[in-house]
Amino acid sequence: RFEQAQHAFQVATSLAPDYAPAYNEWGNVLLDTGRYLAALDFYNRSLAIDESRAVVHHNRGVCCRLLGRREDAIANFRKAMSINAGYTYSIEELAREELARL
């Protein structure tokens, strides 16, 4: 399935190289397979194209948390919430981070 996802990403970006959601989705594939640094790179690419999507900031935050970059994670969750105040996933992640500090 990884190869199929990779092929789909390559086709999508060859047809629309500036389609930010494709980079986010490929970042998710990499994140799900434990390739955190590579995932971070694709979230950054997605944000370089379109920084207005809360979901990408959130996903970048999850990636940073998994890499042990807690402050970067919190900043990304907060950024997601500044774009969409009701972004439940980031609200939950921030609550989890606050509990971990206690």
PyMOL commands that place a pseudoatom at each C-alpha (Angstrom):
pseudoatom trace, name=CA, resn=ARG, resi=1, chain=A, elem=C, hetatm=0, pos=[0.000, 0.000, 0.000]
pseudoatom trace, name=CA, resn=PHE, resi=2, chain=A, elem=C, hetatm=0, pos=[2.891, 2.381, 0.656]
pseudoatom trace, name=CA, resn=GLU, resi=3, chain=A, elem=C, hetatm=0, pos=[3.941, 2.121, -2.977]
pseudoatom trace, name=CA, resn=GLN, resi=4, chain=A, elem=C, hetatm=0, pos=[0.374, 2.815, -4.123]
pseudoatom trace, name=CA, resn=ALA, resi=5, chain=A, elem=C, hetatm=0, pos=[0.186, 5.889, -1.903]
pseudoatom trace, name=CA, resn=GLN, resi=6, chain=A, elem=C, hetatm=0, pos=[3.564, 7.069, -3.166]
pseudoatom trace, name=CA, resn=HIS, resi=7, chain=A, elem=C, hetatm=0, pos=[2.449, 6.646, -6.773]
pseudoatom trace, name=CA, resn=ALA, resi=8, chain=A, elem=C, hetatm=0, pos=[-0.788, 8.544, -6.109]
pseudoatom trace, name=CA, resn=PHE, resi=9, chain=A, elem=C, hetatm=0, pos=[1.170, 11.378, -4.519]
pseudoatom trace, name=CA, resn=GLN, resi=10, chain=A, elem=C, hetatm=0, pos=[3.556, 11.540, -7.472]
pseudoatom trace, name=CA, resn=VAL, resi=11, chain=A, elem=C, hetatm=0, pos=[0.685, 11.648, -9.944]
pseudoatom trace, name=CA, resn=ALA, resi=12, chain=A, elem=C, hetatm=0, pos=[-1.156, 14.306, -7.944]
pseudoatom trace, name=CA, resn=THR, resi=13, chain=A, elem=C, hetatm=0, pos=[1.866, 16.568, -7.649]
pseudoatom trace, name=CA, resn=SER, resi=14, chain=A, elem=C, hetatm=0, pos=[2.789, 16.131, -11.296]
pseudoatom trace, name=CA, resn=LEU, resi=15, chain=A, elem=C, hetatm=0, pos=[-0.704, 17.318, -12.250]
pseudoatom trace, name=CA, resn=ALA, resi=16, chain=A, elem=C, hetatm=0, pos=[-0.864, 20.097, -9.643]
pseudoatom trace, name=CA, resn=PRO, resi=17, chain=A, elem=C, hetatm=0, pos=[2.546, 20.787, -8.073]
pseudoatom trace, name=CA, resn=ASP, resi=18, chain=A, elem=C, hetatm=0, pos=[1.150, 23.577, -5.876]
pseudoatom trace, name=CA, resn=TYR, resi=19, chain=A, elem=C, hetatm=0, pos=[-1.716, 21.559, -4.406]
pseudoatom trace, name=CA, resn=ALA, resi=20, chain=A, elem=C, hetatm=0, pos=[-0.941, 21.905, -0.690]
pseudoatom trace, name=CA, resn=PRO, resi=21, chain=A, elem=C, hetatm=0, pos=[-3.315, 19.148, 0.517]
pseudoatom trace, name=CA, resn=ALA, resi=22, chain=A, elem=C, hetatm=0, pos=[-1.323, 16.532, -1.428]
pseudoatom trace, name=CA, resn=TYR, resi=23, chain=A, elem=C, hetatm=0, pos=[1.813, 17.381, 0.567]
pseudoatom trace, name=CA, resn=ASN, resi=24, chain=A, elem=C, hetatm=0, pos=[-0.156, 17.229, 3.803]
pseudoatom trace, name=CA, resn=GLU, resi=25, chain=A, elem=C, hetatm=0, pos=[-1.606, 13.823, 2.922]
pseudoatom trace, name=CA, resn=TRP, resi=26, chain=A, elem=C, hetatm=0, pos=[1.804, 12.443, 1.965]
pseudoatom trace, name=CA, resn=GLY, resi=27, chain=A, elem=C, hetatm=0, pos=[3.103, 13.797, 5.268]
pseudoatom trace, name=CA, resn=ASN, resi=28, chain=A, elem=C, hetatm=0, pos=[0.361, 11.797, 6.986]
pseudoatom trace, name=CA, resn=VAL, resi=29, chain=A, elem=C, hetatm=0, pos=[1.464, 8.622, 5.196]
pseudoatom trace, name=CA, resn=LEU, resi=30, chain=A, elem=C, hetatm=0, pos=[5.043, 9.226, 6.306]
pseudoatom trace, name=CA, resn=LEU, resi=31, chain=A, elem=C, hetatm=0, pos=[3.931, 10.030, 9.862]
pseudoatom trace, name=CA, resn=ASP, resi=32, chain=A, elem=C, hetatm=0, pos=[1.844, 6.846, 10.028]
pseudoatom trace, name=CA, resn=THR, resi=33, chain=A, elem=C, hetatm=0, pos=[4.859, 4.799, 8.949]
pseudoatom trace, name=CA, resn=GLY, resi=34, chain=A, elem=C, hetatm=0, pos=[7.192, 6.357, 11.533]
pseudoatom trace, name=CA, resn=ARG, resi=35, chain=A, elem=C, hetatm=0, pos=[9.132, 8.565, 9.117]
pseudoatom trace, name=CA, resn=TYR, resi=36, chain=A, elem=C, hetatm=0, pos=[8.766, 11.666, 11.264]
pseudoatom trace, name=CA, resn=LEU, resi=37, chain=A, elem=C, hetatm=0, pos=[11.525, 13.859, 9.817]
pseudoatom trace, name=CA, resn=ALA, resi=38, chain=A, elem=C, hetatm=0, pos=[10.351, 13.177, 6.283]
pseudoatom trace, name=CA, resn=ALA, resi=39, chain=A, elem=C, hetatm=0, pos=[6.747, 13.882, 7.336]
pseudoatom trace, name=CA, resn=LEU, resi=40, chain=A, elem=C, hetatm=0, pos=[7.821, 17.189, 8.848]
pseudoatom trace, name=CA, resn=ASP, resi=41, chain=A, elem=C, hetatm=0, pos=[9.409, 18.157, 5.552]
pseudoatom trace, name=CA, resn=PHE, resi=42, chain=A, elem=C, hetatm=0, pos=[6.155, 17.529, 3.681]
pseudoatom trace, name=CA, resn=TYR, resi=43, chain=A, elem=C, hetatm=0, pos=[4.075, 19.432, 6.229]
pseudoatom trace, name=CA, resn=ASN, resi=44, chain=A, elem=C, hetatm=0, pos=[6.498, 22.322, 5.786]
pseudoatom trace, name=CA, resn=ARG, resi=45, chain=A, elem=C, hetatm=0, pos=[6.079, 22.095, 2.008]
pseudoatom trace, name=CA, resn=SER, resi=46, chain=A, elem=C, hetatm=0, pos=[2.311, 22.150, 2.372]
pseudoatom trace, name=CA, resn=LEU, resi=47, chain=A, elem=C, hetatm=0, pos=[2.488, 25.207, 4.629]
pseudoatom trace, name=CA, resn=ALA, resi=48, chain=A, elem=C, hetatm=0, pos=[4.875, 26.970, 2.253]
pseudoatom trace, name=CA, resn=ILE, resi=49, chain=A, elem=C, hetatm=0, pos=[2.156, 26.732, -0.396]
pseudoatom trace, name=CA, resn=ASP, resi=50, chain=A, elem=C, hetatm=0, pos=[-0.831, 27.472, 1.859]
pseudoatom trace, name=CA, resn=GLU, resi=51, chain=A, elem=C, hetatm=0, pos=[-0.414, 28.293, 5.528]
pseudoatom trace, name=CA, resn=SER, resi=52, chain=A, elem=C, hetatm=0, pos=[-4.133, 28.862, 6.105]
pseudoatom trace, name=CA, resn=ARG, resi=53, chain=A, elem=C, hetatm=0, pos=[-5.116, 25.239, 6.805]
pseudoatom trace, name=CA, resn=ALA, resi=54, chain=A, elem=C, hetatm=0, pos=[-5.457, 24.417, 10.505]
pseudoatom trace, name=CA, resn=VAL, resi=55, chain=A, elem=C, hetatm=0, pos=[-5.168, 20.694, 9.836]
pseudoatom trace, name=CA, resn=VAL, resi=56, chain=A, elem=C, hetatm=0, pos=[-1.616, 21.026, 8.496]
pseudoatom trace, name=CA, resn=HIS, resi=57, chain=A, elem=C, hetatm=0, pos=[-0.465, 23.035, 11.510]
pseudoatom trace, name=CA, resn=HIS, resi=58, chain=A, elem=C, hetatm=0, pos=[-2.062, 20.405, 13.724]
pseudoatom trace, name=CA, resn=ASN, resi=59, chain=A, elem=C, hetatm=0, pos=[-0.384, 17.540, 11.862]
pseudoatom trace, name=CA, resn=ARG, resi=60, chain=A, elem=C, hetatm=0, pos=[2.939, 19.364, 12.046]
pseudoatom trace, name=CA, resn=GLY, resi=61, chain=A, elem=C, hetatm=0, pos=[2.365, 19.689, 15.798]
pseudoatom trace, name=CA, resn=VAL, resi=62, chain=A, elem=C, hetatm=0, pos=[1.774, 15.966, 16.169]
pseudoatom trace, name=CA, resn=CYS, resi=63, chain=A, elem=C, hetatm=0, pos=[4.938, 15.297, 14.206]
pseudoatom trace, name=CA, resn=CYS, resi=64, chain=A, elem=C, hetatm=0, pos=[6.947, 17.701, 16.380]
pseudoatom trace, name=CA, resn=ARG, resi=65, chain=A, elem=C, hetatm=0, pos=[5.575, 16.043, 19.525]
pseudoatom trace, name=CA, resn=LEU, resi=66, chain=A, elem=C, hetatm=0, pos=[6.649, 12.634, 18.249]
pseudoatom trace, name=CA, resn=LEU, resi=67, chain=A, elem=C, hetatm=0, pos=[10.103, 14.042, 17.528]
pseudoatom trace, name=CA, resn=GLY, resi=68, chain=A, elem=C, hetatm=0, pos=[10.326, 15.307, 21.109]
pseudoatom trace, name=CA, resn=ARG, resi=69, chain=A, elem=C, hetatm=0, pos=[10.011, 18.949, 20.056]
pseudoatom trace, name=CA, resn=ARG, resi=70, chain=A, elem=C, hetatm=0, pos=[7.363, 19.812, 22.603]
pseudoatom trace, name=CA, resn=GLU, resi=71, chain=A, elem=C, hetatm=0, pos=[7.490, 23.617, 22.345]
pseudoatom trace, name=CA, resn=ASP, resi=72, chain=A, elem=C, hetatm=0, pos=[7.239, 23.445, 18.541]
pseudoatom trace, name=CA, resn=ALA, resi=73, chain=A, elem=C, hetatm=0, pos=[4.304, 21.072, 18.922]
pseudoatom trace, name=CA, resn=ILE, resi=74, chain=A, elem=C, hetatm=0, pos=[2.493, 23.451, 21.255]
pseudoatom trace, name=CA, resn=ALA, resi=75, chain=A, elem=C, hetatm=0, pos=[3.153, 26.388, 18.925]
pseudoatom trace, name=CA, resn=ASN, resi=76, chain=A, elem=C, hetatm=0, pos=[1.678, 24.455, 16.014]
pseudoatom trace, name=CA, resn=PHE, resi=77, chain=A, elem=C, hetatm=0, pos=[-1.420, 23.411, 17.961]
pseudoatom trace, name=CA, resn=ARG, resi=78, chain=A, elem=C, hetatm=0, pos=[-1.914, 27.042, 18.965]
pseudoatom trace, name=CA, resn=LYS, resi=79, chain=A, elem=C, hetatm=0, pos=[-1.481, 28.162, 15.363]
pseudoatom trace, name=CA, resn=ALA, resi=80, chain=A, elem=C, hetatm=0, pos=[-4.121, 25.654, 14.260]
pseudoatom trace, name=CA, resn=MET, resi=81, chain=A, elem=C, hetatm=0, pos=[-6.460, 27.073, 16.884]
pseudoatom trace, name=CA, resn=SER, resi=82, chain=A, elem=C, hetatm=0, pos=[-5.728, 30.654, 15.808]
pseudoatom trace, name=CA, resn=ILE, resi=83, chain=A, elem=C, hetatm=0, pos=[-6.990, 29.669, 12.366]
pseudoatom trace, name=CA, resn=ASN, resi=84, chain=A, elem=C, hetatm=0, pos=[-9.911, 27.637, 13.686]
pseudoatom trace, name=CA, resn=ALA, resi=85, chain=A, elem=C, hetatm=0, pos=[-10.673, 28.288, 17.359]
pseudoatom trace, name=CA, resn=GLY, resi=86, chain=A, elem=C, hetatm=0, pos=[-12.822, 25.180, 17.585]
pseudoatom trace, name=CA, resn=TYR, resi=87, chain=A, elem=C, hetatm=0, pos=[-10.268, 22.788, 16.098]
pseudoatom trace, name=CA, resn=THR, resi=88, chain=A, elem=C, hetatm=0, pos=[-11.004, 19.908, 18.460]
pseudoatom trace, name=CA, resn=TYR, resi=89, chain=A, elem=C, hetatm=0, pos=[-7.893, 17.858, 17.752]
pseudoatom trace, name=CA, resn=SER, resi=90, chain=A, elem=C, hetatm=0, pos=[-5.546, 20.700, 18.653]
pseudoatom trace, name=CA, resn=ILE, resi=91, chain=A, elem=C, hetatm=0, pos=[-7.616, 21.561, 21.722]
pseudoatom trace, name=CA, resn=GLU, resi=92, chain=A, elem=C, hetatm=0, pos=[-7.203, 17.955, 22.874]
pseudoatom trace, name=CA, resn=GLU, resi=93, chain=A, elem=C, hetatm=0, pos=[-3.456, 17.950, 22.141]
pseudoatom trace, name=CA, resn=LEU, resi=94, chain=A, elem=C, hetatm=0, pos=[-2.944, 21.178, 24.083]
pseudoatom trace, name=CA, resn=ALA, resi=95, chain=A, elem=C, hetatm=0, pos=[-4.901, 19.787, 27.026]
pseudoatom trace, name=CA, resn=ARG, resi=96, chain=A, elem=C, hetatm=0, pos=[-2.733, 16.667, 26.923]
pseudoatom trace, name=CA, resn=GLU, resi=97, chain=A, elem=C, hetatm=0, pos=[0.426, 18.813, 26.906]
pseudoatom trace, name=CA, resn=GLU, resi=98, chain=A, elem=C, hetatm=0, pos=[-0.850, 20.860, 29.856]
pseudoatom trace, name=CA, resn=LEU, resi=99, chain=A, elem=C, hetatm=0, pos=[-1.571, 17.682, 31.822]
pseudoatom trace, name=CA, resn=ALA, resi=100, chain=A, elem=C, hetatm=0, pos=[1.900, 16.363, 31.050]
pseudoatom trace, name=CA, resn=ARG, resi=101, chain=A, elem=C, hetatm=0, pos=[3.392, 19.500, 32.591]
pseudoatom trace, name=CA, resn=LEU, resi=102, chain=A, elem=C, hetatm=0, pos=[1.678, 18.874, 35.952]
for i in range(1, 102): cmd.bond("trace and resi %d" % i, "trace and resi %d" % (i + 1))
show_as sticks, trace
zoom trace
